[in-house]
Structure formats: C-alpha cells, structure tokens
Amino acid sequence: EVQLVQSGAELKKPGESLKISCKGSGYSFTSYWIGWVRQVPGKGLEWMGMIYPGDSETRYSPSFQGQVTISADKSISTAHLQWSSLKASDTAMYYCARLSGPLDFWGQGTLVTVSS
Amino acid sequence: EIVLTQSPDTLSLSPGERATLSCRASQSVGSSYFGWYQQKPGQAPRLLIYSASSRATGIPDRFSGSGSGTDFTLTINRLEPEDFAVYYCQHYGSSYTFGQGTKLEIK
C-alpha cells in the first residue's frame, strides 16, 4: 500500500527556520517525483515545486523559487520542505504528494503556524 | 504560465441531481495532462480523474470527466451526500497549476 506520512504540526515564530518531512512507503521512492502543495486556511491549492528522489533534481514554481528549499534523502525514503526564515504569511497546511503524472497519492498534511 | 479558471465558484444542488463543473485554461493543454481532485473539509485532496477522462482507482462511475484544448468538464451524476466538497482542476506535466476550486454545496 502506497503511503506518504508527513511530520506533525509546527508552531514557530517569525524569523525561525523549519524543515518538515514526508516519508514514502509501499513503492519505489526513487522512481517517482514528490511534489509539495500549499493551502492557506480557507483558500485553494498552490503548487510549490517537486523533487525526483532518484537524482535529487528539483523544480520550483516561480512563486516559491528562493522562498523554500525542497530536498530528499533517498536512504530513508523521505522528502523535505524547509524555510530559513519563516514569515507570518507562511502559515498554511502543506501537503506532499506522489506524482505519477497527476498527484495520485497524498500525505495527510502538515499544518505550519507562524505567529509571534 | 497556464491559468485555470473554474466555474462556478459555488454550486448548490440537492442529492440525486447532476453536477456539472467547468474548468477553462488560458491556453490549450494536452488532455493527457489534465486532472480533477476532490477535497473534503479537514482532508487531503483526492485524485478523481486523470488524463481528462480516466477515473482514478476506486472512484465511482458517477464521476466522469471530458474535454480537450482549453475547456474541461467534471460531471457527477446522481449526487450522493458524500460528494458535497470542493473540487479542483489541475494541469500537470510540463508545469503544474490548480484552478481556484468549485465548492459543491447542499441546496
């Protein structure tokens, strides 16, 4: 069974750094791209970018380029999304998903709250 | 960048009725690279339709997708109570974009 399990909710202060994770199981983790999607509370889905764990090739949406870093550790079948300096506007639910063309399997989401 | 515009923003229908949701792309997209997702409150999105008209695994046949070029449609026949949710269209492949969503609510 394909599963993507994300790390737990985070409460951070503006300016702090953060790295959240997405662990894949039940399939060949290095053979599928993993994407990240942001959802601000009450709003729609926004595409952030993706990574191919096989060779760590990464592509970012122009809206998120330079704002976040996507990485992967294929030895532990885990993808990461990180921020070096959080802003209040980063408050959102973040989903990872497996790409087989469309996003066919999704993680449960990680809620990131940034507040002073 | 391709922009996807969904209509209507909100659709109010009763169980048993048919829902027709639309998604228009700002430029022609290959139908092999177009999908629909359902999102219920407090849940992650779920893939319904890929390649414009193929149902994902486990999706009931009351859900169907159609369209090509710039105009795509998701049809839900005989609405069930569990179908009331937010639906998103998506272009994928060379670039990834979501529509703004259509909320299907109970009338």
Chai-1 contact restraints between the chains, C-beta under 6 A:
chainA,res_idxA,chainB,res_idxB,connection_type,confidence,min_distance_angstrom,max_distance_angstrom,comment,restraint_id
A,G44,B,Q100,contact,1.0,0.0,6.0,A-B,restraint_1
A,G44,B,G101,contact,1.0,0.0,6.0,A-B,restraint_2
A,L45,B,Y88,contact,1.0,0.0,6.0,A-B,restraint_3
A,L45,B,F98,contact,1.0,0.0,6.0,A-B,restraint_4
A,W47,B,Y96,contact,1.0,0.0,6.0,A-B,restraint_5
A,Y95,B,A44,contact,1.0,0.0,6.0,A-B,restraint_6
A,P102,B,G35,contact,1.0,0.0,6.0,A-B,restraint_7
A,P102,B,L47,contact,1.0,0.0,6.0,A-B,restraint_8
A,P102,B,Y50,contact,1.0,0.0,6.0,A-B,restraint_9
A,P102,B,Y92,contact,1.0,0.0,6.0,A-B,restraint_10
A,D104,B,L47,contact,1.0,0.0,6.0,A-B,restraint_11
A,W106,B,A44,contact,1.0,0.0,6.0,A-B,restraint_12
A,Q108,B,A44,contact,1.0,0.0,6.0,A-B,restraint_13
A,G109,B,A44,contact,1.0,0.0,6.0,A-B,restraint_14
